[in-house]
Amino acid sequence: MGDPILKIEDLTYDFGSFRAIDRVSVQIERGSITGLIGPNGAGKTTLFNVIAGGLRPKSGRVILDGNDVTSGVPESLFLKGLGRTFQIPRPFARMSVLENVMLAPRGQRGEKLWGPFFSHGLVKKQESTIRKRAMEVIDFMTLGQLADHPAGKISGGQMKLLELARILMGDPQVILLDEPAAGVNPTLAVTLIEKIKELNHAGKTFLIIEHDMDFIMGHCNPIIALTQGQVAFQGTPAEAQSNQVLLDAYLGAKENA
């Protein structure tokens, strides 16, 4: 591994007596699009939740760009350059697409109790800057025509694009995507893949959970597979498709995954 930006070292997480993650150690190379696969219950989303600060591991460490962030919460990790999306998008349904994206930046002056009263000019200036940046991101994600639409009334695929747009407002270096292609129509799926590749070419690193093997094999390299909370495979797409353990554990049964 030439230059890992994210290192997961001997990570373990238990739900009561059930061990969901069992001493997982992997490294994510800077600038890669890494695919994370495995059957349902393999521990993929739990691993995401631990990496992103939603769960505290029983043991092990998460190292982001050389810094130990194991005890970090999602808000602090977002500020340090790690963003994540969820399998089911969570927009503020009654707010517009633009308003949803404008909410993403942390530390806005208008959020402080006395900000609008004593720093009105600064609040307006910052809001204008954030609005401009939000529109740039929305346009990039092909949602410009929907900027004023309620977020709860756009399609599921457009919500996936919106969620990624919100993450991009923090300019993260590492982006965790949880099943980005799930429930997305083919046209929007192509758009999503194009945007992931554009962002990757611009230097963003991706770790992607996905059950769609065409997506994984066509756009991710390397691939990591989990089974029963442990790493069963790490390698290239070609190696994955010829690995008998992986074929038996997941690829051969993907229709039931």
C-alpha positions, -999 to 999 in steps of 0.1 A, spaced: 0 0 0 17 32 -12 -1 60 7 -29 50 30 -52 79 40 -74 56 62 -61 28 83 -83 5 103 -63 -15 129 -76 -46 147 -111 -31 150 -137 -50 170 -173 -42 178 -199 -62 197 -237 -59 199 -241 -75 233 -228 -111 229 -228 -108 191 -195 -99 175 -203 -78 144 -167 -68 137 -139 -92 146 -104 -77 146 -107 -61 112 -75 -45 98 -75 -28 63 -59 2 47 -76 25 22 -51 40 -3 -53 77 -9 -71 85 -42 -86 50 -45 -122 39 -51 -124 9 -28 -153 -14 -28 -166 -31 3 -187 -62 -2 -201 -91 17 -234 -108 24 -261 -92 46 -250 -93 82 -213 -95 73 -206 -63 93 -202 -37 64 -225 -10 78 -213 -16 113 -178 -10 101 -189 22 84 -206 34 116 -174 27 136 -152 45 111 -175 75 109 -178 79 147 -213 67 151 -202 37 172 -173 33 196 -153 1 190 -145 -24 218 -109 -23 206 -87 -12 177 -80 21 161 -92 43 132 -64 64 117 -74 92 93 -45 108 74 -21 99 102 -43 110 131 -60 87 156 -97 95 153 -111 64 171 -129 84 197 -142 111 173 -179 118 168 -194 123 133 -193 161 135 -157 163 144 -147 137 118 -166 157 92 -145 187 100 -114 166 98 -122 155 63 -144 123 65 -179 123 52 -204 95 49 -238 89 33 -265 64 43 -282 36 25 -315 55 30 -311 92 24 -322 115 52 -330 150 38 -350 176 56 -381 169 36 -399 202 39 -368 223 32 -357 229 -3 -328 211 -20 -307 243 -17 -316 248 20 -306 212 27 -272 218 11 -267 251 28 -272 235 62 -242 213 59 -213 236 67 -205 237 105 -199 267 126 -222 291 108 -225 325 125 -263 325 121 -266 293 142 -252 311 173 -278 326 197 -265 362 194 -251 360 159 -281 376 141 -283 404 166 -246 415 170 -231 402 137 -259 407 112 -236 420 85 -212 391 89 -240 366 90 -254 379 57 -220 379 41 -213 343 52 -248 332 41 -242 347 7 -209 328 4 -224 295 15 -254 300 -9 -230 305 -38 -210 275 -29 -241 254 -24 -254 263 -59 -221 253 -74 -223 219 -57 -259 215 -66 -252 223 -103 -223 199 -102 -246 171 -90 -271 179 -118 -297 191 -93 -297 228 -103 -332 228 -117 -345 213 -84 -328 238 -61 -361 253 -49 -380 220 -48 -388 204 -14 -363 177 -8 -390 153 2 -406 155 -32 -376 146 -54 -369 110 -65 -349 84 -45 -321 87 -69 -320 124 -67 -320 121 -29 -288 101 -33 -273 129 -53 -285 154 -28 -269 135 1 -236 135 -17 -240 172 -24 -244 179 13 -213 159 21 -193 178 -5 -200 211 13 -175 200 39 -148 193 12 -140 158 26 -109 139 16 -125 105 24 -161 97 15 -179 66 27 -209 57 4 -234 32 17 -251 15 -13 -252 45 -35 -268 26 -64 -296 10 -44 -330 21 -57 -315 44 -83 -328 43 -119 -302 34 -145 -299 70 -158 -293 85 -124 -269 56 -116 -248 66 -146 -248 102 -134 -238 91 -99 -209 70 -112 -197 99 -134 -197 122 -104 -178 98 -82 -152 94 -109 -149 132 -114 -144 136 -77 -120 108 -75 -99 124 -103 -99 156 -83 -83 137 -54 -112 124 -33 -109 89 -18 -140 66 -17 -149 36 3 -182 22 -11 -205 -5 2 -225 -20 -27 -244 -52 -35 -245 -44 -72 -215 -65 -85 -215 -48 -119 -210 -15 -101 -183 -30 -78 -164 -49 -105 -166 -21 -130 -157 9 -109 -139 -2 -77 -103 -12 -72 -93 -27 -48 -121 -47 -34 -124 -58 3 -149 -85 13 -162 -92 48 -178 -124 60 -190 -129 96 -173 -97 107 -139 -106 93 -119 -98 62 -122 -127 38 -105 -111 8 -86 -80 -4 -75 -76 -40 -83 -65 -75 -117 -72 -93 -100 -98 -114 -86 -116 -83 -120 -113 -67 -138 -131 -95 -113 -160 -95 -111 -164 -57 -130 -195 -47 -135 -185 -10 -151 -153 -21 -172 -170 -48 -185 -195 -23 -191 -168 4 -207 -141 -16 -204 -138 -54 -219 -172 -60 -249 -163 -39 -253 -126 -48 -288 -131 -60 -298 -138 -24 -276 -111 -9 
